[in-house]
Amino acid sequence: MKPTGIFTNVFLFLAALTLATAASLPLRRTSIFRDSETPRRQYEELIASRQIRSNFESSTSDDQVEKSSAAAGEPAGTLKFHIKPPSQLTVAMNDRLELICDVSGSPPPAVYWLKNGMPIPESPFDRDEIEEASNKISEIESLLPTRGLASTKARLLIDCVDGDAEAIYTCVAQSVNEKIVSSTYVHIEGEVAYNETTCTLRHETDSLPAIVFMWSGTYIDVEGRDAVILCRAAGNPSPNISWYTGDDRLITSGRHYQILPSGDLKIVNLRWNEHMGLYKCRAENEFGLDESVTFVYPVVPES
């Protein structure tokens, strides 16, 4: 029996979210390197390491919530963290830093990262201008979906960290009218980790395996609407992105689906009988392959 009423049946979303949590995690594949590397950018440090720690510990531990372009008297926001990074984390020199955020909301949120308040670019190779990273954030915000109920997952990976990686990292979840943030203070220990040789190799090459850094975990919307499920990837060379149904059938752009330039998948005229189920996004280049999985759940509009 088809479910009815996207907002009166929010419990269906929670059930679907639980069901899809394990399935929606990226599926790592073997690459030429031991691990994948994500955006590393040499920002000029805004404040010394000791000041970073002091500022972080003096700030509130609660998540910050902002309303952007929301009128007074509007109902409370719907964005909610299901997984957020720890408040503090220690990583050994040359080891890997990994932070994960999982946020749900209606409309569906996008998620991006800040380092000491500065945007971290999506691509590891956009290192020339901070303005370029800011433009990427503006582009994400301008393309946010305005309808539906979904969870968005995002991760920040920095391999072979050095002293410049010690900072406050902030996960920012943004919908069309709301923003929530959660910050992590990352301390880098001075001891050399086990993968020093691998790190030396990586610093000598610009080649990076593909990685999916933002994706939709679960997506719920009413039948008849167009749904956009996220899959954003990075790597060098830039990865090719392809989509598959839950039974591994390749999806091509046509009457039912459109693969967008961003890598996201647009499902046209959402239908229960045709579109309910799992969708797999695959990002691949010559150095590695990464996958994410999304569970799509159409519901009947309220009468």
Legacy VTK file of the C-alpha trace (Angstrom):
# vtk DataFile Version 3.0
C-alpha trace
ASCII
DATASET POLYDATA
POINTS 303 float
0.000 0.000 0.000
1.352 3.410 -0.951
2.113 5.814 1.913
0.250 9.129 1.903
1.100 12.595 3.194
4.785 13.465 3.252
4.554 15.654 6.323
1.852 13.763 8.266
3.880 10.595 7.850
7.316 11.827 8.846
7.809 8.598 10.782
8.168 6.893 7.394
11.204 9.048 6.739
12.757 8.074 10.042
12.142 4.408 9.310
13.575 4.766 5.826
16.547 6.670 7.211
17.313 3.835 9.617
16.933 1.275 6.829
19.203 3.150 4.462
21.939 4.234 6.876
24.204 1.248 6.301
23.457 1.085 2.601
24.096 4.766 1.990
27.684 4.824 3.233
30.233 5.138 0.431
31.701 1.836 -0.701
35.462 2.146 -0.892
37.341 0.383 -3.645
41.038 -0.422 -4.058
43.111 2.362 -5.582
46.757 2.883 -6.409
47.132 4.707 -3.087
46.357 3.262 0.317
43.738 5.913 1.097
41.892 8.635 -0.772
42.801 12.290 -0.382
40.297 15.130 -0.344
40.665 18.870 -0.416
43.923 20.125 1.111
44.408 23.861 0.884
47.193 26.014 2.208
45.267 28.844 3.821
47.299 31.432 5.682
46.574 30.675 9.340
44.261 33.315 10.740
45.291 32.692 14.329
47.984 30.721 16.122
47.312 27.169 17.275
47.009 28.193 20.924
44.525 30.914 20.022
42.498 28.440 17.966
42.127 26.145 20.972
41.300 29.034 23.300
38.651 30.439 20.978
37.084 27.038 20.472
36.917 26.104 24.154
35.386 29.462 25.041
32.601 29.078 22.480
29.315 27.305 23.127
29.197 23.562 22.637
25.656 23.680 21.253
25.038 23.624 17.517
24.471 27.072 16.093
21.278 27.625 14.142
20.746 30.496 11.752
17.692 31.616 9.823
18.517 33.115 6.460
15.784 35.010 4.619
13.172 33.675 7.056
10.402 35.992 8.167
9.573 36.550 11.832
6.928 34.205 13.105
7.856 31.313 10.811
7.838 27.816 12.354
11.031 26.379 13.780
13.496 24.930 11.277
13.629 21.293 10.290
17.378 20.766 9.852
18.764 18.187 12.271
22.128 16.492 12.743
21.986 12.680 12.835
25.770 12.321 12.761
28.165 15.156 13.508
31.927 15.292 14.077
33.350 15.193 17.605
33.930 18.521 19.325
37.680 17.805 19.556
39.944 15.383 17.708
43.667 14.580 17.808
45.391 13.288 14.662
49.024 12.186 14.337
51.306 13.943 11.868
51.105 12.353 8.376
47.980 10.412 9.352
44.492 10.918 7.886
41.821 13.310 9.135
38.220 12.270 8.450
35.098 14.150 9.548
31.521 13.097 8.710
28.214 14.954 8.885
24.719 13.542 8.335
21.888 16.084 8.290
18.187 15.730 7.475
15.680 18.411 6.630
12.838 19.656 4.484
13.723 21.112 2.040
16.805 18.888 1.640
20.061 20.499 2.812
23.451 20.779 1.165
26.526 20.392 3.363
29.933 22.047 3.063
32.978 22.656 5.261
34.868 25.634 6.670
38.407 25.790 8.032
38.839 28.595 10.560
35.744 30.180 9.070
37.013 30.028 5.477
35.327 27.830 2.833
37.203 24.692 1.820
36.906 24.208 -1.958
35.303 21.075 -3.334
38.273 20.200 -5.520
41.745 19.545 -4.069
43.263 21.576 -6.910
41.355 24.866 -6.653
44.088 26.410 -4.516
44.702 29.746 -6.218
41.979 32.012 -4.901
39.798 31.904 -1.794
37.190 33.758 -3.860
36.913 30.712 -6.107
35.972 28.574 -3.115
33.438 31.179 -2.036
31.891 31.083 -5.491
31.515 27.330 -5.218
29.609 27.734 -1.952
27.339 30.315 -3.582
26.718 27.903 -6.446
25.756 25.133 -4.019
23.311 27.441 -2.257
21.736 28.632 -5.524
21.034 25.045 -6.623
19.466 23.839 -3.379
16.177 21.953 -3.829
13.114 23.747 -2.492
10.928 20.700 -1.804
11.141 17.188 -0.412
12.484 15.590 2.752
15.965 14.096 2.739
19.152 13.316 4.591
22.431 14.631 3.206
25.751 13.043 4.126
29.127 14.733 3.722
32.688 13.953 4.689
35.962 15.805 4.797
39.094 13.722 4.230
42.610 15.107 4.486
45.387 12.574 4.025
48.954 13.100 5.219
48.130 15.958 7.582
50.810 18.411 8.693
50.840 21.277 11.162
48.750 23.467 8.854
45.823 21.089 9.353
45.460 22.104 13.011
42.363 24.302 12.987
38.658 24.563 13.708
36.641 22.712 11.055
32.961 23.503 10.722
30.275 21.386 9.094
27.657 23.723 7.595
24.239 22.357 6.605
22.222 24.772 4.470
18.688 24.667 3.086
16.902 27.462 1.236
15.925 29.238 4.469
17.958 27.700 7.284
21.526 26.907 8.302
22.973 24.837 11.152
26.642 24.333 11.982
28.797 22.059 14.126
32.507 22.696 14.789
35.476 20.469 15.609
38.847 21.533 16.968
41.540 19.341 15.366
44.919 19.055 17.098
47.882 17.632 15.159
50.430 15.659 17.178
54.090 15.981 16.232
54.885 12.279 15.938
55.290 10.773 12.482
52.609 8.213 11.649
53.060 4.844 9.968
52.417 6.062 6.409
55.303 8.538 6.024
56.514 6.857 2.821
53.058 6.985 1.270
52.715 10.643 2.240
56.024 11.491 0.568
54.759 9.862 -2.633
51.502 11.794 -2.523
53.206 15.124 -2.032
55.240 14.426 -5.175
52.244 13.785 -7.443
49.016 15.562 -8.319
47.110 12.325 -8.943
44.272 11.568 -6.533
41.702 8.748 -6.583
38.022 9.598 -6.899
36.023 10.262 -3.746
32.342 11.008 -3.156
32.281 13.828 -0.591
28.547 14.712 -0.480
25.537 12.539 -1.241
21.872 11.994 -0.363
21.302 9.154 2.094
17.496 9.085 1.911
15.091 11.132 -0.213
11.302 11.361 0.254
8.909 13.440 -1.840
5.373 13.246 -3.189
4.556 11.595 -6.498
4.508 13.855 -9.533
7.387 16.060 -8.442
10.923 16.041 -9.814
13.493 14.788 -7.295
17.207 15.659 -7.255
19.484 13.294 -5.322
23.005 14.467 -4.606
26.323 12.936 -5.601
29.322 15.278 -5.535
32.783 13.857 -6.184
36.381 15.053 -6.498
39.703 13.638 -7.669
42.488 14.195 -10.178
41.860 13.593 -12.954
38.235 14.613 -12.409
36.166 11.461 -11.888
33.481 10.227 -14.233
30.125 9.844 -12.486
27.578 7.189 -13.402
24.307 6.112 -11.777
22.810 2.643 -11.325
19.554 1.263 -10.006
19.543 -1.066 -7.017
19.789 -4.070 -9.342
22.850 -2.600 -11.110
21.145 -1.349 -14.270
22.970 1.630 -15.776
20.887 4.822 -15.749
21.056 7.093 -18.797
19.472 10.499 -19.331
16.032 10.225 -20.901
12.348 10.450 -20.077
12.661 9.315 -16.452
16.156 10.484 -15.479
18.622 13.298 -16.089
22.252 13.180 -14.945
23.147 16.779 -14.120
26.566 18.413 -14.746
27.166 18.462 -10.972
26.858 14.659 -10.893
23.448 14.750 -9.184
20.592 12.614 -10.506
17.249 14.207 -11.366
14.265 11.852 -11.302
11.484 13.247 -13.486
7.842 12.931 -12.383
8.484 10.792 -9.316
6.363 7.606 -9.240
6.097 4.860 -6.624
5.923 1.951 -9.074
8.807 3.217 -11.205
11.227 4.988 -8.886
11.019 3.643 -5.320
14.211 1.899 -4.191
17.996 2.186 -4.075
20.175 4.247 -6.415
23.955 3.940 -6.606
26.300 6.735 -7.631
29.726 5.660 -8.857
32.661 8.071 -9.186
35.742 6.689 -10.920
39.069 7.778 -12.330
42.222 5.865 -13.220
43.414 5.900 -9.605
40.321 4.667 -7.792
36.575 4.204 -7.482
34.096 5.367 -4.851
30.354 4.762 -4.493
27.410 6.051 -2.488
23.852 4.725 -2.161
20.567 6.648 -1.847
17.138 5.303 -0.884
14.273 7.072 -2.735
10.778 6.855 -1.262
7.807 8.444 -3.115
4.566 9.142 -1.228
1.034 9.943 -2.390
0.065 13.648 -2.094
-2.381 14.573 0.635
-5.910 14.888 -0.693
LINES 1 304
303 0 1 2 3 4 5 6 7 8 9 10 11 12 13 14 15 16 17 18 19 20 21 22 23 24 25 26 27 28 29 30 31 32 33 34 35 36 37 38 39 40 41 42 43 44 45 46 47 48 49 50 51 52 53 54 55 56 57 58 59 60 61 62 63 64 65 66 67 68 69 70 71 72 73 74 75 76 77 78 79 80 81 82 83 84 85 86 87 88 89 90 91 92 93 94 95 96 97 98 99 100 101 102 103 104 105 106 107 108 109 110 111 112 113 114 115 116 117 118 119 120 121 122 123 124 125 126 127 128 129 130 131 132 133 134 135 136 137 138 139 140 141 142 143 144 145 146 147 148 149 150 151 152 153 154 155 156 157 158 159 160 161 162 163 164 165 166 167 168 169 170 171 172 173 174 175 176 177 178 179 180 181 182 183 184 185 186 187 188 189 190 191 192 193 194 195 196 197 198 199 200 201 202 203 204 205 206 207 208 209 210 211 212 213 214 215 216 217 218 219 220 221 222 223 224 225 226 227 228 229 230 231 232 233 234 235 236 237 238 239 240 241 242 243 244 245 246 247 248 249 250 251 252 253 254 255 256 257 258 259 260 261 262 263 264 265 266 267 268 269 270 271 272 273 274 275 276 277 278 279 280 281 282 283 284 285 286 287 288 289 290 291 292 293 294 295 296 297 298 299 300 301 302
